Amino acid sequence: MVETLDRVLYAVLRFNPAVAWHELRLRMRVGRAFVLLGVYVVFAALAVALPVWFTAWERSQWGGGMEATDLGRVGLHALTYVQLTLIFIALPAYGASTIAAEREKQTLEMLRATLLTPWDVVTGKLLSVLAFGAILLGTTVPVAAWCLLLGGVSPTEVLHVYVLLLVTAWWVSALGVLMSTHFTRAVGAIVASYGVILGVAVLSALITYAGFIWTQISTHGRASAMGVAPAALAVGVAVTATSMVVAVFVRWVIGRIPLLRGLARSGLLMAGMVIVLIGVLMTVAMPLVEKLSNAAPTALLLVNPYVGAAATLEDSAARGTIGSTTTPGSGSPAPDLTAYVWSILTWLYVVAALVLWLAAVHHYARRTKT
């Protein structure tokens, strides 16, 4: 497993050897990186070991407690939440110190004097941070295997958890790099990264509970649904972001074709592509709008990574958060809700990471010209 991970990381980093490979080598030569790896593994192992020890102690004392088949599931829950917390603690500071630290050390001008484009610099910095995050997650795979041996979880569930953790690490790293391109000092970029993460979590919770209270008042305490308009707005934001990312990628591909290079510079073509993509994706996403409109207002809490992880792990948590989601054209609840929630959250996190990455490239290029 470690050799496979090493080969994958090497192939990805070779995509940008001048920045990504060099940056990761410099980071890994510092002893603090290995200290962080050790702390990460210890916390992950304790997250699984403590519930198992407590259950064994409870049984020896009173002869009851948790069923043996539930130990693996409890351990996977604890492992997921601990890793989410460690990702939010470690990676924003790591990403926010990439470009801002270069500016503080007055080495950024030397980097700008090379033939590297803003895409090369920002993508290389982001790849190095994401590679370190993948290394952190890879070190806990044996602990996840322990959860499998304890029982109560399937390999598919473990895979879903690690994919969700990886895309979470991606958008967190991209946020840190974006803040690093904006702020002059690394401290300001780090504080801003943590502030945005905390602000989004608090703001989303406040908006969700405000909507829930309003619907409870308007329906006089009866079971309430989100409604078509808020659901279409929520899905529309994600669809618009996806359309913009796809349009930028198509424009980049067209710009590499000599005969079509002039079209790539046309803002009208870009706007037309975005409008067409929004129309196509909204048509495809109409079943999602219908499901979300039948859900409770608390479904928006899935934006919170911890709530999303819980809904991915447990069907009861998903149904408790969403309330009531139905299959299009029927009144029955959607089957396999955890896999459905996982796919939607993965899509949202990937799009958020891509948008933050493009914003970082744009901001770095604009500051380079000034």
C-alpha positions in Angstrom: 0.0 0.0 0.0 2.8 2.4 0.9 4.7 1.6 -2.3 1.5 2.2 -4.4 0.9 5.5 -2.7 4.5 6.5 -3.3 4.2 5.7 -7.0 1.0 7.6 -7.4 2.4 10.7 -5.6 5.5 10.5 -7.7 3.5 10.5 -10.9 1.3 13.4 -9.8 4.3 15.5 -8.6 6.2 14.8 -11.8 3.4 16.7 -13.5 5.0 19.8 -12.0 8.6 18.9 -11.0 10.0 22.4 -10.8 7.7 23.5 -8.0 5.7 20.6 -6.6 8.4 18.0 -6.3 11.0 20.6 -5.1 8.5 22.1 -2.5 7.6 18.7 -1.1 11.2 17.7 -0.8 12.0 20.8 1.2 9.1 20.3 3.5 9.9 16.6 4.2 13.5 17.4 5.0 12.4 19.4 8.0 11.9 17.4 11.2 8.6 19.0 12.0 6.9 17.2 9.1 7.7 13.8 10.6 6.6 15.0 14.1 3.3 16.0 12.5 3.0 12.6 10.8 3.7 10.8 14.1 1.2 12.9 16.0 -1.4 12.3 13.3 -0.9 8.5 13.4 -1.0 8.5 17.3 -4.3 10.4 17.4 -5.8 8.2 14.7 -4.8 5.0 16.5 -6.1 6.3 19.9 -9.4 7.2 18.2 -10.0 3.6 17.5 -8.2 2.0 20.5 -10.0 4.0 23.2 -13.6 2.8 22.3 -12.3 -0.8 22.1 -10.6 -0.6 25.4 -13.6 1.1 27.1 -16.0 -1.6 25.7 -13.7 -4.4 27.0 -13.5 -2.7 30.4 -17.2 -2.2 30.5 -17.9 -5.9 29.8 -15.4 -7.0 32.4 -17.0 -4.9 35.0 -20.7 -5.2 34.3 -21.0 -7.8 31.5 -22.8 -5.5 29.2 -22.1 -2.6 26.9 -21.6 -2.3 23.2 -22.0 -5.3 20.8 -18.8 -6.7 19.5 -20.0 -6.2 15.9 -20.4 -2.5 16.4 -16.8 -1.9 17.5 -15.5 -1.4 13.9 -18.2 1.1 13.1 -17.6 3.1 16.3 -13.9 3.1 15.5 -14.4 4.3 12.0 -16.6 7.1 13.2 -14.0 8.3 15.7 -11.2 7.9 13.1 -13.1 10.0 10.6 -13.9 12.8 12.9 -10.4 12.9 14.3 -8.9 13.0 10.8 -11.2 15.8 9.8 -10.2 17.8 12.8 -6.5 17.2 12.1 -6.9 18.2 8.5 -8.6 21.4 9.5 -5.7 22.1 11.9 -2.7 21.2 9.8 -3.4 21.8 6.1 -4.7 25.5 6.2 -1.5 26.7 7.8 0.6 24.5 5.5 -1.2 25.9 2.4 -1.3 29.5 3.6 2.4 29.6 4.2 3.4 28.6 0.6 3.5 31.8 -1.4 3.2 34.3 1.5 6.4 32.8 3.0 8.2 33.3 -0.4 7.1 36.9 -0.3 8.4 37.4 3.3 11.7 35.8 2.5 11.9 38.0 -0.6 12.4 35.0 -2.9 9.1 35.4 -4.8 10.7 37.9 -7.3 13.3 35.2 -8.1 10.5 32.8 -8.8 8.7 35.3 -11.0 11.9 35.9 -13.0 11.8 32.2 -14.2 9.8 30.9 -17.1 7.2 29.4 -14.8 3.7 30.7 -15.4 1.2 31.5 -12.6 -0.4 28.2 -13.4 2.9 26.4 -12.8 3.6 28.2 -9.5 0.2 28.0 -7.9 -0.5 24.4 -9.1 2.9 23.3 -7.9 2.3 24.8 -4.4 -1.1 23.2 -4.2 0.1 19.8 -5.3 2.8 19.8 -2.7 0.3 20.6 0.1 -2.2 18.1 -1.2 0.5 15.4 -1.5 1.4 16.0 2.1 -2.3 15.6 3.0 -2.4 12.4 1.1 0.6 11.1 3.0 -1.2 11.9 6.2 -4.2 10.0 5.2 -2.1 7.1 3.9 -0.4 6.6 7.2 -3.8 5.8 8.8 -4.8 3.1 6.3 -3.6 0.4 8.7 -5.8 1.9 11.5 -8.8 1.8 9.1 -7.9 -1.8 8.3 -8.1 -2.5 12.0 -11.7 -1.2 12.0 -12.5 -3.7 9.2 -11.1 -6.5 11.3 -13.2 -5.5 14.3 -16.3 -5.8 12.1 -19.4 -3.7 11.5 -18.1 -1.9 8.4 -17.5 -2.8 4.8 -14.5 -1.9 2.5 -16.8 0.3 0.5 -17.6 2.4 3.5 -14.0 2.8 4.3 -13.3 3.8 0.7 -16.1 6.4 0.8 -14.6 7.9 4.0 -11.1 8.2 2.6 -12.4 9.7 -0.7 -14.4 12.3 1.3 -11.4 13.0 3.5 -9.1 13.5 0.4 -11.4 15.9 -1.3 -11.9 17.8 2.0 -8.1 18.0 2.2 -8.1 19.3 -1.4 -10.4 22.3 -0.9 -8.8 23.1 2.5 -5.4 23.2 0.8 -6.7 25.3 -2.1 -8.2 27.7 0.4 -4.9 28.1 2.1 -3.1 28.7 -1.1 -5.6 31.3 -2.2 -5.1 33.2 1.1 -1.4 32.9 0.6 -1.7 34.7 -2.8 -3.7 37.5 -1.2 -1.8 38.3 2.0 1.7 39.7 2.3 2.6 37.9 5.5 2.1 34.2 6.2 0.5 34.9 9.6 -2.3 36.9 8.0 -2.9 34.2 5.4 -3.1 31.5 8.1 -5.5 33.5 10.3 -7.7 34.3 7.3 -7.8 30.6 6.3 -8.9 29.5 9.8 -11.3 32.4 9.9 -13.0 31.5 6.6 -13.4 27.8 7.6 -14.9 28.7 11.0 -17.0 31.5 9.5 -18.5 29.2 6.8 -19.3 26.6 9.4 -21.0 29.0 11.8 -22.8 31.0 9.0 -24.2 27.9 7.4 -25.4 26.6 10.7 -27.1 29.9 11.5 -28.8 30.2 8.1 -30.0 26.6 8.3 -31.5 26.9 11.7 -33.0 30.3 10.9 -34.7 28.7 7.8 -35.8 25.8 10.0 -37.4 28.0 12.6 -39.1 30.1 9.9 -40.6 27.0 8.3 -41.7 25.7 11.7 -43.5 28.9 12.4 -45.1 29.2 9.0 -46.3 25.6 9.1 -47.4 25.9 12.8 -45.1 23.1 14.0 -46.0 20.5 11.3 -43.5 18.6 9.3 -41.9 21.1 6.8 -40.0 20.8 3.6 -37.4 23.1 2.1 -39.5 24.0 -1.0 -38.6 24.2 -4.6 -37.2 27.8 -4.7 -34.6 27.3 -1.9 -33.7 23.9 -3.4 -33.3 25.3 -6.9 -31.2 28.1 -5.5 -28.9 25.8 -3.5 -28.4 23.4 -6.5 -28.1 26.4 -8.9 -25.1 27.8 -7.0 -23.3 24.4 -7.3 -24.3 24.1 -11.0 -23.1 27.6 -11.8 -19.7 26.9 -10.1 -19.4 23.6 -12.0 -20.2 25.3 -15.3 -17.6 28.0 -14.8 -14.9 25.4 -14.0 -15.8 23.3 -17.0 -15.9 26.5 -19.2 -12.4 27.5 -18.0 -11.1 24.0 -18.8 -12.6 24.0 -22.3 -11.2 27.5 -22.9 -7.8 26.3 -21.9 -8.0 23.3 -24.3 -9.2 25.6 -27.1 -6.3 28.0 -26.4 -3.8 25.1 -27.1 -5.2 24.7 -30.7 -3.6 27.3 -33.0 -6.6 27.7 -35.3 -9.0 28.3 -32.3 -6.6 30.4 -30.2 -8.5 33.6 -31.1 -11.8 32.2 -29.9 -10.3 31.3 -26.5 -9.7 35.0 -25.8 -13.3 35.9 -26.6 -15.2 36.8 -23.5 -18.5 36.3 -25.4 -17.6 32.7 -26.1 -16.8 32.1 -22.4 -20.1 33.7 -21.3 -22.0 31.6 -23.9 -20.4 28.4 -22.8 -21.3 29.1 -19.1 -24.9 29.8 -20.0 -25.2 26.7 -22.1 -23.6 24.5 -19.4 -25.8 25.9 -16.7 -28.9 25.0 -18.8 -27.7 21.5 -19.5 -26.5 20.8 -15.9 -29.7 22.2 -14.4 -31.7 19.9 -16.6 -29.7 17.0 -15.4 -29.9 18.2 -11.8 -33.7 18.5 -11.7 -34.1 15.2 -9.8 -31.7 16.5 -7.2 -33.8 19.7 -6.9 -36.9 17.6 -6.5 -35.3 15.5 -3.8 -33.9 18.5 -2.0 -37.3 20.3 -2.1 -38.9 17.4 -0.3 -36.2 17.4 2.4 -36.3 19.3 5.7 -34.5 22.7 5.9 -31.8 21.0 8.0 -30.5 19.3 4.9 -28.4 22.4 4.3 -26.4 21.3 7.3 -24.7 18.7 5.1 -22.4 21.6 4.0 -20.8 21.1 7.4 -18.0 18.5 7.0 -18.8 16.8 10.3 -22.5 16.5 9.5 -21.7 15.3 6.0 -19.3 12.7 7.3 -21.9 11.4 9.7 -24.5 11.3 7.0 -22.1 9.3 4.8 -21.4 6.8 7.6 -24.9 6.2 8.9 -28.2 6.0 7.1 -30.0 7.1 10.3 -27.9 10.2 10.5 -28.6 11.0 6.8 -32.3 10.6 7.3 -32.3 12.5 10.5 -30.5 15.4 8.9 -32.4 15.5 5.6 -35.7 14.6 7.2 -37.6 13.2 4.1 -36.2 12.8 0.7 -38.2 11.1 -2.0 -37.4 9.4 -5.3 -38.6 11.4 -8.3 -42.1 10.4 -9.3 -42.8 8.5 -6.1 -43.5 9.1 -2.5 -41.1 6.5 -1.1 -37.8 7.5 0.6 -34.7 7.2 -1.6 -32.8 3.9 -1.0 -29.1 3.8 -0.1 -29.2 7.4 1.1 -25.6 7.4 2.4 -24.1 6.6 -1.0 -26.3 9.4 -2.5 -25.2 11.9 0.1 -21.6 10.8 -0.4 -21.7 11.4 -4.2 -23.3 14.8 -3.8 -20.8 15.9 -1.2 -17.9 14.7 -3.2 -19.1 16.7 -6.2 -19.5 19.8 -4.1 -16.1 19.5 -2.5 -14.3 18.9 -5.8 -16.0 21.9 -7.4 -15.1 24.1 -4.4 -11.5 23.0 -4.6 -11.3 23.7 -8.4 -13.0 27.2 -7.9 -10.5 28.1 -5.1 -7.6 26.8 -7.2 -8.7 28.9 -10.3 -9.2 32.0 -8.0 -5.7 31.5 -6.6 -4.1 31.3 -10.1 -6.0 34.4 -11.2 -5.1 36.4 -8.1 -1.4 35.4 -8.3 -1.3 36.4 -12.0 -2.9 39.8 -11.3 -0.4 40.5 -8.5 2.4 39.5 -10.8 1.5 42.1 -13.4 1.3 44.9 -10.8 
